[in-house]
Amino acid sequence: MLDSKTRAFLRGVASTRETEILIGQNGINEGVLSQIDMNLDAHELVKIGLLQNTDIDAKQIISELAQVLMAEPVASIGRKVILYRYSRKAKNHVLDANKDKENAKKEVKGRQNKTKKK
């Protein structure tokens, strides 16, 4: 289960990415599921778009997709769904950037506290 800070970070990362998978009038079938699965293995974070000609609602489908693909639901915004799943196959892990960012913040705070004490 992702905490709110991690989910917010992942939403930010996804906002800079293009939609990787589009779901249309044929809905979700084995081909779409395997494509999402491959993207999760390669990139850990996948942004899925629901075309207007589909009857699927993003808020309803996010939990079902997450359960079937063993992924974490990040967000459903409008007609977009964002899923995350850790992958050993990924070259660059998405959450490593978040850890680096947090460590940098801690280091800056530590420096500020040292200068205030002097």
C-alpha positions as CSV (number, residue, x, y, z in Angstrom):
1,M,0.0,0.0,0.0
2,L,1.4,3.4,-1.0
3,D,1.4,6.3,1.5
4,S,0.0,9.7,0.4
5,K,3.5,11.3,-0.1
6,T,4.6,8.4,-2.4
7,R,1.3,8.5,-4.3
8,A,1.7,12.3,-4.8
9,F,5.2,11.8,-6.0
10,L,4.1,9.2,-8.5
11,R,1.3,11.4,-9.7
12,G,3.9,14.1,-10.4
13,V,6.1,11.8,-12.3
14,A,3.1,10.5,-14.3
15,S,2.0,14.0,-15.2
16,T,5.1,14.6,-17.2
17,R,4.6,11.3,-19.2
18,E,2.5,10.7,-22.2
19,T,-0.4,8.3,-22.0
20,E,1.1,4.9,-22.9
21,I,-2.0,2.8,-23.3
22,L,-5.4,3.7,-24.7
23,I,-8.5,1.7,-24.1
24,G,-11.3,2.2,-26.6
25,Q,-14.7,0.7,-27.5
26,N,-13.4,-2.9,-27.2
27,G,-12.7,-2.4,-23.6
28,I,-10.2,-4.4,-21.5
29,N,-9.2,-7.7,-23.0
30,E,-6.2,-10.0,-22.7
31,G,-4.2,-8.0,-25.2
32,V,-4.7,-4.8,-23.3
33,L,-3.9,-6.5,-20.0
34,S,-0.7,-8.0,-21.3
35,Q,0.4,-4.6,-22.8
36,I,-0.2,-3.0,-19.4
37,D,1.7,-5.8,-17.7
38,M,4.7,-5.4,-20.1
39,N,4.7,-1.6,-19.5
40,L,4.7,-2.1,-15.7
41,D,7.6,-4.5,-16.0
42,A,9.6,-2.1,-18.1
43,H,8.7,1.3,-16.5
44,E,7.0,0.5,-13.1
45,L,4.6,3.4,-13.7
46,V,1.9,3.3,-16.4
47,K,-0.5,5.9,-17.5
48,I,-3.7,4.6,-19.2
49,G,-6.2,6.7,-21.1
50,L,-9.8,5.8,-21.6
51,L,-11.2,7.0,-25.0
52,Q,-14.6,8.7,-25.1
53,N,-16.1,5.8,-27.1
54,T,-15.7,3.4,-24.1
55,D,-18.3,2.9,-21.4
56,I,-15.6,2.2,-18.8
57,D,-15.3,4.7,-15.9
58,A,-11.8,5.4,-14.6
59,K,-12.8,5.4,-10.9
60,Q,-14.5,2.0,-11.2
61,I,-11.8,0.3,-13.2
62,I,-8.7,1.4,-11.3
63,S,-9.1,-1.1,-8.4
64,E,-10.0,-4.0,-10.8
65,L,-6.9,-3.4,-12.9
66,A,-4.7,-3.1,-9.9
67,Q,-6.0,-6.3,-8.5
68,V,-5.6,-8.3,-11.7
69,L,-2.1,-6.9,-12.5
70,M,-0.9,-7.0,-8.8
71,A,-0.2,-3.3,-9.0
72,E,-0.9,-0.3,-6.8
73,P,-3.6,2.2,-7.8
74,V,-2.0,5.7,-7.9
75,A,-4.8,7.9,-9.2
76,S,-7.7,8.1,-11.6
77,I,-8.1,11.6,-12.9
78,G,-10.8,12.3,-15.5
79,R,-10.3,9.6,-18.1
80,K,-6.8,8.7,-17.0
81,V,-5.7,5.8,-14.7
82,I,-2.2,5.6,-13.2
83,L,-0.8,2.3,-11.8
84,Y,2.5,1.5,-10.1
85,R,4.2,-1.9,-9.6
86,Y,7.8,-2.4,-8.5
87,S,9.8,-4.3,-11.2
88,R,13.2,-5.9,-10.9
89,K,13.4,-5.7,-14.7
90,A,13.2,-1.9,-14.8
91,K,16.5,-0.1,-15.5
92,N,15.6,3.0,-13.5
93,H,13.4,2.6,-10.5
94,V,10.8,5.4,-10.2
95,L,10.9,5.5,-6.4
96,D,14.7,5.8,-6.3
97,A,14.3,9.4,-7.5
98,N,11.9,10.1,-4.6
99,K,14.4,8.6,-2.1
100,D,17.2,10.8,-3.5
101,K,14.9,13.8,-3.3
102,E,14.0,13.1,0.4
103,N,17.7,12.5,1.3
104,A,18.6,15.9,-0.3
105,K,15.9,17.6,1.7
106,K,17.2,16.1,4.9
107,E,20.8,17.1,4.1
108,V,19.7,20.7,3.5
109,K,17.7,20.8,6.8
110,G,20.8,19.4,8.6
111,R,23.0,22.1,7.2
112,Q,20.4,24.8,8.1
113,N,20.2,23.5,11.7
114,K,24.0,23.5,12.0
115,T,24.3,27.1,10.8
116,K,21.5,28.3,13.2
117,K,23.3,26.7,16.2
118,K,26.5,28.7,15.5
